[in-house]
Amino acid sequence: MLRPFLSSYAAVIVLVISAVILYLDYRYAPHSVIFDRSSRHDGMLSLFWSATGMTAAFAQSSSSAHFVLVGESAPLSLTGDAGYNALAALNARHGALRSIMIRPGETWSFNASIGHPSHVDVRVVAGVPGGGWCDLASRYVQALRPVLPPEAFAFPNHVHTTGIGLLNVANEDAVAIWNIDGQPGSFGGRQDLQITNTTDTALRLEVVEGPLPDQIVVRALRVVQ
């Protein structure tokens, strides 16, 4: 008479433990995943990576949308004062820079995503408040270079304006950022990065953990219906 009771009791314990594990996995999953947790609802989400990490697709079973990885930036360190500033930008406006969707014909602004700089705590690097934002903005250019033509990118070039290149950034991808009011465009003293999606499909930018601790990379994904 005890065996069925113990068996049922054990089954209940296993179910409770499994539910707790699933919740903790969902709640505290690392941010390095290429998709945000909000896209996990109503179905299982499958992620397929190649050995190089440069060809990927993931699909949501409840949706016809697929995301294909088409570009990836060089890693950016979040250490030191410049890294502190880059992280502050990534956290501004509830992480607006961390996940970006640019639909066909739309133009996205780096400065507008951050908002007014007075709301962002930054440090001075080599005499420049917010030093490190140029390095971060350049990663978005690197990620989308493989799929967008040169005319899709509008920004003051860091090498041309300052005479200084950026670490791990080609000169043509080096962005100069000077955010004075959180408005888009490079005029009136502003220096902004604007990217126009000239393709016929939506493009998504995701900031994820880099290959080493305290690093991030920006990945570009094409939305395929």
Secondary structure, DSSP 8 states (H G I E B T S, - for coil): -HHHHHHHHHHHHHHHHHHHHHHHHHHS--TTSSS-GGGGTTS-EEEEE-TTSSSEEEEETTSS-EEEEEEE---EE--HHHHHHHHHHHHHHHHTTTEEEE-TT-EEEHHHHH--GGGS---EETTEETTTHHHHHHHHHHHHTTTS-GGGEE--BHHHHHS---TT--GGG-B--B-SSS-SSS-TT-B--EEE--SSS-EEEEEEE-SSTTEEEEEEEEEE-
